[in-house]
Amino acid sequence: MKVLIHSAVLSSALLLGAACSSNNQQQEISMNPFFNTFDTPYGIPQFESIKEEHYVSAMREGMRIQKEEIDEITRNSAAPTFENTIVALENSGALLNEVLSVFYNLNSAHTNETMQQIAQEMAPELSAHSDDIALNAVLFERVKSVYDRRASLGLDAESMRLLEKKYKGFARGGALLSDDDKNILREINGELSVLSLQFQENIMKETSDFEFVVTKESDLAGLPTDLISSAAELAKEKGKTGSWVFNLSNTMILPFLQYAENRMLREQIWQEYQNRGSKGNANDNNQIITKMVNLRQKKAALLGYESHAHFVLEESMAGSPEEVMNLLNQLWTPALTSAKNELNDLQAMAQAEGKNFQIAPWDWRYYTERIRQEKYNIDEQEVKQYFPAMAVQDGIFLLCKKLYGLTFAEIKDAPKYHEDVQTFEVREADGTVTGVLMIDLYVRPSKSGGAWMTSYRDQKKVKGKRVIPIISIVCNFPKPLDGPSLLNFDEVETFFHEFGHALHGLLSDVTYQSLAGTNVPTDFVELPSQIMEHWASEPEFMRMYAKHYKTGAVIPDALIEKLLNLGTFDQGFATTEYLAASLLDMEFHMLSEPMREDVHTMELRAMKRLGLIDAIIPRYRSTYFSHIFAGGYSSGYYSYIWSGVLDNDGFQAFKETSLFDQNTANKFRTFVLEKGGTVDPMDLYISFRGRKPVVEPLLKKRGLK
């Protein structure tokens, strides 16, 4: 390894949690990878050398160093300037940020009980450290002094944006509160940080610990062979050879509901799925939700806002809960009407088969698949054969080359936190390295559900030189068994989606790290990801990447046509379940007083008021709604549909020219992907599109107009 970069660590008694000898300190320094530069390609974290026991000491040392950096700012006898206050604050905490980026990313992508215990242990300390900075009165006075003189400082647009962000961050973080209220805010923030972690851990345990054991082969009727093979493999891992085991991961539960002919088994596994986090066991999330909702409401009131939603949305494109509700309500009626028509079709099919039951949630996907096959003569298992995961990945690489001139070369000797991870060097057309991309595609018990993009290092500039970002994509696609991992088309679109986020991080070209890449309002961050999805289903491009995993044959035009015909199929259901979740999010977070009813009652009341039909539930019920209770989407789940307006309107710019039009791609790169949070998002969109977005393309795309 290279020389120690954080020399102040030598004097830290926190390294071992107590006073220790110089020899012991030096041993800790040499053994803890975080206290040395990563001697790896492009500074990729040295995953193989990082052990669980390294995190706590590194976090505490990172906090100690940042505290010294903040003290240096506040003790500075010189008058506050943009450089000695705002830039110094921006650059503080480098070690802590590095440690936390590795820890929290792995706590989602490859966790264990020890990691989760560390997260619980450190959450209060990290929250207190953050509050110590946000509520530092002397620091705020220096920031405010610079902010008050901003018009006379001659700052460029990006620097002005950073200054405004720092000032608002302090104001929204409680800097203007009285000392007593600051103490209350500290307690709220500390408790929320712990509750959020506990919520996610409970869901992970509910998902991975559950076993749905099938012992009769006849009960597998209708299930795809690859799903049966995966269930047999899981049974073998669980010591139950000769049976089939299903867990509650989406890669198993959704195809089970889609294909299983045994209605009783569909109901059983559905009930387990939709009751996650609400079974009255050690993983129950009901009380956690009530506490979080009330703490968020209390915090908002303390800061002078009507509700948590008003607090959050002040910094969004939407600007207010009223604007969000206006959009959601516009879409709700046509979506629900479409869903009711779809329900009639499902009910008619069941009755035609002599069934006398009413369609229930555990029937919807099964009969939808039957209608899909009957009406469109399309078999999802046939479709999957043209979308092996690696071929889809190569297709995305090809698209990035056509649009932006990017190439991807695997770094074979790159450090990995798991054998599934691939790491790529991303180069511009002229050979310049623009970033590093890590891709982790396959489901495993140590990984949280869903799919996401994240970063191990955001882009920034040091003395005018661009520091390249290290970006990661994490998915939960089926693990390859006897052959490649074959993706259904929803999973294909998910891959394109997350890659759109990755491009936002990789192509960022700003000066300040906190404004880089995806550091934008929540309802703008989904534009790059969702616009990327459009290419996945474009016939011209599909013929370039969709090839049979055995023969290499290009996907037939007839199958492409069937997929296109499916574009608006079941969109009433898909849009309604999504909107129901978005409205549920707003229901919790628009409260202007403490929540007085239990979670289940509140959810049912809200859905009844909306008129949601019994055969559909929200995409995420409250007790496993990780986006809003364990992620950053509280009062923000609507963002996907808000960005849907942007991406459908924005993609028309390519349709109006050509699919790979260089001028349009360059404008999108210049005004969206490169700019991060340096400019108001609506201004960025207008610079790209030439006007504000319109809603008609979204309605047309979903067949709701």
Secondary structure as GFF3:
##gff-version 3
##sequence-region A 1 705
A	DSSP	three_ten_helix	7	11	.	.	.	ID=ss1
A	DSSP	three_ten_helix	13	15	.	.	.	ID=ss2
A	DSSP	alpha_helix	22	31	.	.	.	ID=ss3
A	DSSP	three_ten_helix	33	35	.	.	.	ID=ss4
A	DSSP	three_ten_helix	41	43	.	.	.	ID=ss5
A	DSSP	three_ten_helix	47	49	.	.	.	ID=ss6
A	DSSP	alpha_helix	52	75	.	.	.	ID=ss7
A	DSSP	pi_helix	82	87	.	.	.	ID=ss8
A	DSSP	alpha_helix	88	91	.	.	.	ID=ss9
A	DSSP	alpha_helix	94	109	.	.	.	ID=ss10
A	DSSP	alpha_helix	113	134	.	.	.	ID=ss11
A	DSSP	alpha_helix	137	148	.	.	.	ID=ss12
A	DSSP	three_ten_helix	150	152	.	.	.	ID=ss13
A	DSSP	alpha_helix	157	172	.	.	.	ID=ss14
A	DSSP	alpha_helix	179	209	.	.	.	ID=ss15
A	DSSP	beta_strand	212	214	.	.	.	ID=ss16
A	DSSP	three_ten_helix	217	220	.	.	.	ID=ss17
A	DSSP	alpha_helix	225	237	.	.	.	ID=ss18
A	DSSP	beta_strand	244	246	.	.	.	ID=ss19
A	DSSP	alpha_helix	250	259	.	.	.	ID=ss20
A	DSSP	alpha_helix	263	274	.	.	.	ID=ss21
A	DSSP	alpha_helix	286	302	.	.	.	ID=ss22
A	DSSP	alpha_helix	308	313	.	.	.	ID=ss23
A	DSSP	alpha_helix	321	352	.	.	.	ID=ss24
A	DSSP	alpha_helix	361	376	.	.	.	ID=ss25
A	DSSP	alpha_helix	380	384	.	.	.	ID=ss26
A	DSSP	alpha_helix	389	404	.	.	.	ID=ss27
A	DSSP	beta_strand	407	410	.	.	.	ID=ss28
A	DSSP	beta_strand	422	427	.	.	.	ID=ss29
A	DSSP	beta_strand	433	442	.	.	.	ID=ss30
A	DSSP	beta_strand	452	457	.	.	.	ID=ss31
A	DSSP	beta_strand	460	462	.	.	.	ID=ss32
A	DSSP	beta_strand	465	467	.	.	.	ID=ss33
A	DSSP	beta_strand	470	477	.	.	.	ID=ss34
A	DSSP	alpha_helix	489	506	.	.	.	ID=ss35
A	DSSP	three_ten_helix	513	515	.	.	.	ID=ss36
A	DSSP	alpha_helix	522	536	.	.	.	ID=ss37
A	DSSP	alpha_helix	539	545	.	.	.	ID=ss38
A	DSSP	alpha_helix	557	565	.	.	.	ID=ss39
A	DSSP	three_ten_helix	566	568	.	.	.	ID=ss40
A	DSSP	alpha_helix	571	589	.	.	.	ID=ss41
A	DSSP	alpha_helix	599	610	.	.	.	ID=ss42
A	DSSP	three_ten_helix	622	624	.	.	.	ID=ss43
A	DSSP	alpha_helix	626	629	.	.	.	ID=ss44
A	DSSP	alpha_helix	639	655	.	.	.	ID=ss45
A	DSSP	alpha_helix	662	668	.	.	.	ID=ss46
A	DSSP	pi_helix	669	673	.	.	.	ID=ss47
A	DSSP	alpha_helix	681	689	.	.	.	ID=ss48
A	DSSP	alpha_helix	696	702	.	.	.	ID=ss49
###
